[in-house]
Amino acid sequence: MIIAVDADSRDTLEAEHLLHQLLATVSGPVVACTHVVPGGDRPHLAVSISGSDLGPLGGGLGSDPVVGKVGSAIIQAGAAEPVVAGPSQLVRGAYVAAVESALGTAGRLVRFPGQEQARGILTAAELRERGGIDEVEALGGLPVEDGTVIDTLDFVRPIRRNGRVVLLVQPAAGGVLIPFEVEHQQKCCADH
């Protein structure tokens, strides 16, 4: 099952807050992503959650009074069409997120299988082997070999690209690589 919601989140902090609210009742393994929704007055973010047992999340979204303020798209296993609800401009974003999630073509992973094992200082091969990462890619085209050392700083936020989970990394002091996205982000221009 895939549940996608577009609440017109303006940034990753808003989108992740929504995801964490939705995930509060889910205990099983899931893949949770944020998705860029282009177009309209401004781009914004939608979210998706996929898993085999989403419990009350999957059953209760359609009757939630918040549905009038969000767009949703729910894809059940074996269904020919998603079930959609909400204002049309937000249904479009939820639909985009649901399709990207189903195809694994895009999205920024917030929760995924293997995430807990992707902590500490690991080689690229170890990250792929136990961390749920398919590929480690360094910015600027730097080579990443199996033995390349990556200090995860105990936080990874990979992306989905073409059906693969890709961790973007960058050079750091000491000759190691670190994730491109840090855990505690500062909004652009927040200091002025």
Buried (B, 14 or more C-beta within 10 A) or exposed (E): BBBBBBBBBEBBEBBBBBBEEBBEEBEEEBBBBBBBBEEEEEEBBBBBBBBEEBEEBBEEBEEEEEBEEBBBBBBEEEEEEBEBBBBEBBBBBBBBBBBBBBEBEBBBBBBBEBBEBBEEEBBBEBBBBEBBBBBBBBEEEEEBEEEBEBBBBEBBBBBBBEEBBBBBBEEEEEEEBBBBBEEEEEEEEEEE
